[in-house]
Amino acid sequence: MKNRILILAVMGLAALASCNDFNRLVKSTDNEMKYEVAMDYYERGDYNHALQLFDLLQASFRNTPRGENITYRTAQCYYMQHDYEIAGYYYNRFLQVYPFSKDAEKAAYMSAYCSYMDSPESGLDQTNTHNAIKQLKGFIERYPKSDSLDRANYLLADLNNKLEEKDYNICRLFYRMENYSAAITSFENMLKKYPNTPHREEILFDMAKTYYDFAENSIAEKQRERYESCIEQCNTLSYLYPESKYLQEVSGIATKARKKLENIK
């Protein structure tokens, strides 16, 4: 027990001494020493202490090789701490101040990647997603031979899929809200916007249901047109997806729509 207390006491004194040394370094005017110690902290993964010193050195070494290292590693520190918004800011700042750096390509990719990491789930506002897409496209266009090109294309596809998923959920929301006109327009626009969407089968099924319910809730003069559109969607689904899991349901919907048409003069 005594040995354990002794060890803890020694560790506490060492930490206190280390803390005092760091505070003295912070107040020091020896920027060369600050730089060397900051780089040592960075290499050892002590990003908090490294950042404190980097912040103090930014102005002193601006537009110098050491300033270049400081700015890039500042971004890296925030990235390693998973603060993607601030990391992205510093990667962009690095690109603005040192556009011809050997690390410019890496910074451009990391800036786009940080925006990707800040993209929210599909149900939330997608402003950050659009920003990330813009950055990834810019990176791909600027560095078409980059080693990170495949990864950038993968991230871009993932973000586009997220936007597609959001659009699809909005379409279905209109249907659940019984806003059939908006639902139909949204489904049609989605098929135009995403011609290769994996949701095509589901969209055709949803459109068949929407047109039927739309007809049911329409004035007499509009019902024929909407029942006919319902049947058209059912036929399209059956033709394009002969093994569809929705075949039995769309067959029933089409049968009901035809019976309704028989009673319309």
N, C-alpha and C positions, 0 to 999 in steps of 0.2 A: 504493500500500500504506500509506504514511504517512497519507494523507488518510483512509483507511478506519479506521485505528487511532484517529485523532483523533476521528472521528465517533462511534465506539463508546465512546470515553472520555467524550465530552461527554454521550452518552445515559446512560451509567452514572452519572455525577455527577448528572444531572437526576433519574434514578430514585431515587437515594439521597436527594437533597434532598426529593423528593416523599414518599418513605417516612418521612423524619424529620418532615416537616410533618404527615403523617397520624397518626403516633404521638403527636406533641404535641397534635393535635386530640383524639385519643382520651382523653388524660389531662386535657384541659382541662375546666373547669366551665362553659364557655360553650355551653349547650345550644342557644341560638338559632343560633350558628354551625354547630354539629354538624348541626342540622336542615337548614339551607340546603345544606351540603356533601353531606349524605346524599341529599337530593333531586336534587342535581346529578349525583351518582354514578348514582343510579337512572335519570335521564333519559338518561344516556350509556351505559347498559347495563352498568355496572360493578357487578354485583349483589353480589359478595363484599364490597366496601368499603361499599356501601350497607347491607347487612345488619349489618355490624359496628356501624355507627353507629345503625341502627334499634334494635338490641338494647339499646344503652346508653340510648336515649331512651324506651323503652316506658313505664317507670314514671313518668318526669317529666311526660309529656304524656297520661297516661291520662284518658279521658273528656273530652277536648278535641278540637276540630277537627283539630289537628295529630296527636293520638293516633290519631284515626280514619284519617288519611292514612298514618301509620306502620304501623298494623296491616294495612291493606289492601295496602299496597305490600310489606310483609314477605312476605305470602302470594304476591304477584306475583313477587317475587324468587325464591322457591323454585320456583314454577311454571316460570319462565323457565329455571331450571337443571335442569328435569325431575325434581325431587324431589317427586313428586306426593303422597306420604304426608304429608310435613311441610307442603307447601302446603295440602293439604286441612285439616290441623289448624288452620292460621292463618286460613283462610277461615271455618271453623266458629267459631273464637274471635272473629273480627270480627263474625259474626252474633249471637253471644251478647252482646257488649259494645255493639254499635251496631246493634240490630235495625231501627231506623227510618232508617238511613242511605240516602242516594240510591244508594249502591253495594250495598245489601243484596241486590237481585235478582241482580246480577252475581256477588256472592260466593256466593249460594246455588247458582247454576248452576255456577260454577267448583268449588265443593266437591263437587258431584255428579260433575262431569267428572273431577276428580282421582281420585275413587273408581273411576270407569269405567276410567281409565288404569291403575289398580292392580289391575284384575281380571285374574287369570291365565288361561292357556290352559285349554281345557275339561277336560283330563286331570288338572288339579290341584285342590286344595281350593278350593271356590267361596264361602267365607265373604265375601271382599271383593266378589264379584259380587252376592251377596244384599244387602250393605250399599249398593252402588251403585244397585241397583234400588230400594231403599227411599228413597234420597235423590232419585233422579230422579222417582219417583212423588210425593214430597213437593213437589218443585219444580213439577211440572206442576199439581198441585192448588192450590198457593198462587199461582202466576202463570199462570193460563190464557190470558192475553193477551200473554204475553212474546214478544219477538222471537226468543227462543231456544227457543220451544216445539217447533217442527218438529225442530230438532236434538236436543232432549231426548227426543222420541218415537223418533227414529231410534236414539239410544244405548240407550234402554230396550229396543227391539225386538232390537237386536244382542245385548244381555246375555241376554235371554230365549232367543234362539236358541242361545247358548252353553250355557245350562243344559239346553236340549232336546238338544243334541248330546251332552252328558255323560250324560244319562239313556239316550239311544240306545246309546251305547258300553257302558254298564253292562249293558243288556239283552243285547247281543251277547257281552259277556264271560261272562255266565252260560252262554250257549249253548256257547261255546268250552271252558268248564270242565266241560261235560256236566252242569250242574246244570239239567236241563230244566224241573223244576217252577218254580224261581225265574225262569228265562228266560220261561216262559209268563206267569207272573204279572206280570213286569216289562213285557213287551210289551203285555199287556192294559191295565195301568195307564197306560202311555205313551199309548195311543190315547185313553184317557179324559181324560188330563191335557192332551194336545195334539191336539185333534180335527182341526185343520187342518195337522198336521205334514207337511212335504214328504217325510218318510220313510215315509208310510203304505204305499206300494207295497212298499218294501223290508221293512217290518215284517210285512206279510201273507205275503210270501215266506219270511221268517225263521221265522214262526210255523208255516207249513206244514212246513218242514224240522224244526223243533223237535218238533212233535207226532209226526212220523213216527219220529224217533230216540227220542223218549220212549216211544212204543208198543213199539218194538223192544227197549227195555231195561226193559220193565215186566213184572210178573207177569201170568199169563194172564187173570186176572179183570179187569184194567184195559186190556188191549190193544184190545178192540173200541171202547170209548169214545174212545180216543186216536187210533186209525186213522180213525174217523169224524170226529173234530175236524180231523184233517189234511186229509181230503177237503173238509170244509167251508171251510177256509181257502183251499184251492186253487180252489174254485168262486167264493169271494168275490173273490179276486184276478183271476180270469179275467173275472168280470162287471164289476168296477169299472175294470179296466185291460185292455180288449180288445187293445190294442197293446203290452202290456207286454213288455219284453225277457226276462221270466222265464217266459213262457207255455210254452215247450217244456219247461223244467225242471219246472214245477209239474204239467204234464200227465203227465210221467214219474213224479213222486212220487205223484200221485193214482192212476195205474194200478197202481203197486206196492202202495199201501195197499188198493185194492179186491181185489187178488189175495190179500193177507194176510187180509182179511175173509172171503174164500171158504173159507179153511182153518180159520177159527175156528168151533167148534160152539156 
